[in-house]
Amino acid sequence: MLPLKEKDRRVVQMLLSARCCPRCILRFCSVGIQATYRLSCKELFTELHKFLNGDEDKSKEVEYGQPPCKKMRLQDSEKNDSDSEQNGAVKLLSNECVLPGDEVQTCSVCLGILQDLCEMDFVKKVCGEVDSAGYHFNNLVFSVSLPPQLLVREHATWLLVKQEVGQLGNILMKDDILQLKEVYKWITHPLLSEELGVPVDGKSLFEVSVVFAHPETDGDCHFLATACRECFRPTKNKQSVFTRMAVMKALEKIKDGDFLQQFPHQLEPPKRSCVVQEIQCSHNSIYVAGLNFSSSGREDVDVRALGNGRPFAIELLNPRRASFPPKELKELQQKINSSTDKIQVRDLQMVTREAIVHMKEGEEEKTKSYSALIWTEKAITKNDIDFLQDLQDLKLDQKTPLRVLHRRPLAVRTRVIHSMRVEYIDLHHFRLYLKTQAGTYVKEFVHGDFGRTKPNLGTLLNMTTDILELDVESVDVDWPPKLDE
């Protein structure tokens, strides 16, 4: 038995007469029991018939798609029709509830969304697309995109139902109507979960989305562009100004009387249901941490990253698989390291998006240690360079280097060399070890970049200097976590 009350009788009669599907009728009667909507349309239609005809007819079956009574006249239907015409209202009612033959007509409000487009046959079609896409997943998000004209049809129906219940001294707010998407979720989620064998979870990284359209009624929204011009501003990126958001804003602004006067259509059942424009599967990015790609800073191509290497993350876009056991990642790491002598990776592991943010936040705060082979124009002794080791927290003003000016804005950046250590080699060469603030241009500190870095090694030694080799000895950031071998 449906959870309907006597006050709902006239609403049920009116909406059945207007060729609304049983689930939309229950929505407008504010029925909030999920299990009720999971009954088939045929079962719901039979129950509505029993409700309207009383206990004595409960055993009587009706064919799904037929109205409760072929020649049932609604109370005051003629009066309601004439009042509606005088007020310019949408004509929702007819004197006779007659459907052609045994044909099931498309709902005049949901355009078939809550009929055949939410039951098992359709769900199996969606699951077939998911299976063919080849993703690995443990749960999923299911989302639907509905045509904006559904909002207009629902608004028109609400105004008339509100008027009907108002005659009985009741009030129906728009928030009292159950949202179509919410009801759709109640019906489809258990079916999807059963068919795919995984839970439907709002927090899943794997998403299955369905886009519905209904070309036959696209024009339902057009009158709003005249009534609420400010809500429909054309943009370059959108094919149509009649987006769901724009239609929703217009319906919030327009007065009830203006809507009823300007809406140019009778709410009659369309010839066919909504069509599926697209069924799409996608997976949010996942991240693998380790020594290249999206990195914590970067080096020139001729600079080696030694020591423990440089933290990096790989973003896997729309991955078919979302989980990799540690053993498999270790095997991948070994395969990479044995395939080349150019790079080595360590501590390969799965990380979260939040961990990537942590890696990036450390870019400006961390310190880096370098080893540089220096050439001097003039001959030097060990005593000529020893004073460099006494310099602590040397501040540099560095204009954007000429070599990167094509891709970075011109600016003067203050950076710090925390400490230096020297190792004399011969009359024209020594090795310089530096510990610097992240973002310091070490090459420019050595050769001066035509005076764009001040001070520089050349001004400190009072001679021309240049850099022959540069290695990163360490990047001082504790990321990613070290793994046990």
N, C-alpha and C positions, 0 to 999 in steps of 0.2 A: 504494500500500500504506500502511495506517495505521501510525503509529509506536507500536504496541502491543507489549507483551512478554508472555511466557508467564504471568507473575504476574497479568496483567490479565484472563486468560481467565474466571476465576470471577466477577469483578466485572461484566464485560460480560454474561455469562450471566444473572446476577442482575438487573441493571438492565433488560435487554431483557425479561425475564420480568415485571418490574414496570411495563412500558409506558413506560419513559423514552425520550426522543428520542435520536437518535445524538449530537447535540452535547452533551447533558447527560452521556451516558455517557463521552464523551471528557474532559469537565471533571473527572469523578470519577476518571478514570484519569490525571489530571495531565498531559494532552497540551497543550503550550504552543506549538505551531506554528500561527501565524495562518492560513496558507494552507489548512490542513486543514479549518478551520471554514467556509471559504468554498466548499467543495464543497456541492452541494445535499444536502438530507436524503435524497433517493433514492439518490444516489451513496454517501453515508456508510453508509446502511443496508446496501447491497450489500457494501461493504467490510467491515463488521462481520460479515456472514454468511460471507464468505470467510475472515476471521480465525478464526472459531469452527470452521469445517468443514475447515480445512487446505488444503494446496496442490492436492490432487486435485480439489477442488470449485470452484476459483477461476473457472472459466469459466461456472459455473452462475449464472444471474440469479435474483433473488428480487424479488417485487413489493414496492415501497415500502409500508410499513405492516404487512407480514407478519413474524412472528417468524422467527428463523433455522431453526427446525424445528418443525412443528406439534405434534409429540408428543415433544419433547426433554425428558427428565427430568434435572434438575440433580443433581449429585452431592450426596448427603446432604440432598436437599431435604426429605424427610419428617422427618428428624432436626432440621433447622433450624427447620421449622415448629413442631414440638412444643416445642422449646426456647424459641422466641419466645413461644409462648402461655403457657408456664409462667412466664416472666420478665415477663409483661405487655408485651412489646415490640410495636411496630407490625408488623403482618403485611404484608410486602413481596412475598413470593414466592407463586407458585402452581405446582402440579405440571405444568400444561399451558400452553403458550404458544399460545393460540388467539385470534384476533381475528375479529370478525364480518365476513364477506364481504371486500371489498377496501377497507373504510373505513380511513382514516388517523386514528388516535386521538390526542387531545391528550395531550401529555407530562404525566405525573403529578408532575413536579418543577417545570419552568419554566412550566407551564400555557399552552404554545403560544408563548411569547416567542421561543424559539430555533427555532421551526418557521416557520410562514407569516408571522409578524409581524416577520421580519427579512430576508426575501428581496425580490426585485425588485418584485413586484406591490405589496407594502406600501410600499416606498420610493417608488414612483411616486405612490402616494396622498398621502404626506407632501409630496412635491415639488409636487404639484398645489395643496395648501393654501398652500405657500410662494409659488408663482407668483401665486395669487389675492390674496395679502395685499399685493402691490404694493411691496415693499421694494427698495431698491438696496443691494447688498452685494457685497464682494469675497471674503469668507470667512464661515464660520459656526461656531457651537458647536451641537452636537446633544446634547440631554440627554433622558433618559427617567426617569420616575417609575414604580416597580414596586409592585404591591400587597404589603403586609407579610406576607401568608400564604406568599409564596414563601420567606421566611426560615425559616418553620417546616418547610415541606416539605423544604427543602434540609438543614436540621439533622437531621431524621429520617432522611433518606437517608444522610447522612454517618455517623451513628451505626451504621447497619447495614452500610455498606460498610467502616467501620473494624473492625467485628467480623469481617467476612469476611476481610479482608486480615490481620487479627491471627492467624487460624487458620493462616496460611501463614508466620507469624513476621515479618510486616512491620508498619510503623506508618504510619497515614494521619492527619496533622494537618489541622485544618480549613483552615489556610492553604495546604495542598497542593492544595485544590480551586480550580480557576480560577473567578474571580468571574463571575457571569452578565452583569453590566453590561460587564465587560471584553471578554468574548467577543462580546456584542452589538455593541460598538463596532468590533471587528475585522471583523465581517461588514458592518455598515451603512455605515460611513464611506466605504469606497471606492465603494459603490453610490451614495450621496448625492453624492459629489464628481463622479462620472461623469455623473449625471443633471442636476445643477445647473451643472456646469462651473466650480466654485470649490472651493478646498480646505476641508476640515473642520478647523478650527483651534481649540484650546482657549483661545486668547487673543482671539478675535474679539468684537466688541461686539454682533454680531447673533446671536441665539439662537433655535433651533427646539426646542421642547420637546414631548414626547409623554407623556401621562398614561394609564397602563393601569390597568384594574380587573378583578376577577374575582368578581362577586357570589356565584356558586355556592359558593365556598370561603371566604367571609368569616368563617365560624365557626371556621376552623382555629386562629385566634389566641386564642379566648376562654378556653380553659383556663388560659392564662398569667396572666390577671388574678387567678385564685385562687392559683396557685402563687407568683406574685411581685407581690403587691399594690402594693408600694412603687414599682414601675416604671410603674404606670398611674394617674396622678392626673389627674382631669378638669380641664380649663381652659375658660375662657369662649370662647376664640377657635378651639378645635378641635372639629370635628364628631364626631370619634371619638378615644377614648383609644388606639386601636390604631395608633399611628403606627409607621413603620419604625424610628425611633430607640428607641421604647419597647419594641418587640418584640425588637430587637437586644440591648438591655440585659437583658431578661428571659432570653433564651437564653444570655447570658453567665453569669447567676447560677444558673440551674436546673441541678441535678445530672443526669447522664446517666440514672441509674436512675429518678429522679422523672419525667423527661420521657417515658421509654418506658412508664411505668405510666399517666401521665395523658393522653397524647395520644390522643384518642378515635377516631381515624379510621384506616382502612386507606388506604394510599397507592394509591388506584385512580385511573385516568385520569378527569378530569372529562368532562362531556358536550360541553363546547365550550371554545374558547380564550378568552384574555383579550379584553376589549373595549377600544376606544380611547375614553376619556372626553373627551379634549381634545387637539387639535394647535394649539399657540399659537406665534406669532412675536412677537418683541420685540427692540427695539434699545436699548442703553444710551444715556443722554443724551449729547449732544455740545454743545459750547459755542462761542459766537461772541462775541468780545470787541469792545468799542468804547468808551456814555455813559448808561445807565439800567438798569433791571430789577435783577438781582443785582449790587449796586454796592458799591464800597469806601466805605461810609458812606452818608449820605443827608442831604437838606436839606428844609426846610419848603417847602410848595408856593409860597410867595411869595418864595423866594430863588432868584436866578439863579446858575447855574454858568457862569462865564466862563473866559477864558484857554484852556487846553487841555482844559477840561471835566473830567468825573469818570469814572474807569474803571468799566466795567460789563461784565457777561457775560450772555448769554441762554442759558438751559438749554433745549435742544430735547428734549422728552420723547418717547421711543419714536419717533424720526424714521424716516421711510421712506427718506430719503437721509442718508448719513453723511459725504459729502465734497463740498466746494464749491470750485471753482477760484478763485484770487485775482481773476481777471477778473470772474467772476459776483458776487463779494462787493463789488467796486468799483462795479459797476453798481447793486447793491442800495443801497449807500451814497449814490450820486448820486440815486437815486430817492427815498430818504428825505429827503435834504436839499433837493430841489427841490419836495417836496410840502407843506412847511410852513415858516413862519418862527418857529415856537415852539422847535424844537430843531434841532441839527446833530450829526451823528456823524462820527467820523474813525477811521482805522486799523482798519476792520472786518476781522476775520481769525479763522480757526479757532484755538482754543487747547485745551489738555488740561485734565483735571480737576486735575492737579497745579498748573497755572498759576493756576487759580481759588483754590486754597489759598494760593498766594503772594500773590495780591491781597488775600485776607482777612487774612492774617498782618500785612500792612502797615497795617491800620486804626488800631491803637493807637500805632504807631511813627511814622507820617508826620506832617508838619506841614501846616497849611492857611493860606492867606492870604485875608483878608476886606477888603472895603470897605463901610463903614457910614455912612449919613447920620444924624447925631445932632441931636436937638432938646434945648435946655436951657430950663428954666423961667425962670432969671434971665438977664439980658443978660450977654454975655461979650465979652472982648477977646482978641486973639491971645495976649497974655501969660498969660491965665488958663489956657490949655490947653497951652502949649508944654512944661510940665514933664512931660507924659505921655510925651514922646519919650525922656526919660531913664530911664524905667522899663524894666528888663530882667528877663526870667524871673520875672514876677509870678505868685505862686502863689495860686490861688483854691480855696476850699472851696465846692462847689456841691451843695446838696441837689437831689434829683430835682425838676425843674421841675413846677409845678402842671399845666401844659398837657400833660405826658406821663405824669403820675402814674398814669393809668388803665391804662397799658400797660407801665410800667417799675417795678420794685420801689423802695421808698423807701430811699435810701442817700445818703451824703455822698461825693462823688467829688472828688479833688484833680486840678486841671488847671492848665496853665501857659500864660500869654501871654508868648511869647518877646520880642516887641518891638511898639512902637506908633509910628505916625507920624500927625500931624494936619495938616489943611488948613483954615484958617479961611475961613468963607463970609460970615456976617453975625452980628448980635448974638445970635441964638438958634439958629444952625446951624453945624456944622462937619462935615468928613468925617474919619472915623477909619479908618486902615489898620492892621490887626492881623495878626501872624503867631502862630498858636496851636498848641498840642498838639491832635491829633485828639481829638474827643469833647467839646471845650469848647462850652458853651452860650453863644454870643455874645450873643443877645438878652437873656438873663438877666444877663450881665455888665454890659450897658448900663443896664437899668432896675432891676436888683436882685432882681426876683421877690419883693417884700415881705420883703426881707432874707434870702432863702434862699441867695443867692450873696454871699460875703464874701471880699475886698472887692469892690465894684462901682464902675462909673464915677460913679454918683451920690455915693457916699461919698468917692471921690477928689476930686471937684470941689465937694463940700459943697452939692449942689443936686439937684433932681429932673431926671433925664434920661430920654429915651426914644429908641427907634430907629425911623426912618421907612422906611429902605431897607437891604437887606443883599444883597451880592453875594459869591459865592465867586470870588476872583480866580485861585486856583490850588489844586490838590491835589497836594502834592509827593510823588508816587510815580511811579517810572519803569515804568509799566505801562498798557496793553499796549505792546509794542515799536513804535516808530514805523516806518511803512511808507514806502517811496519813492513819490513821486507819479508 
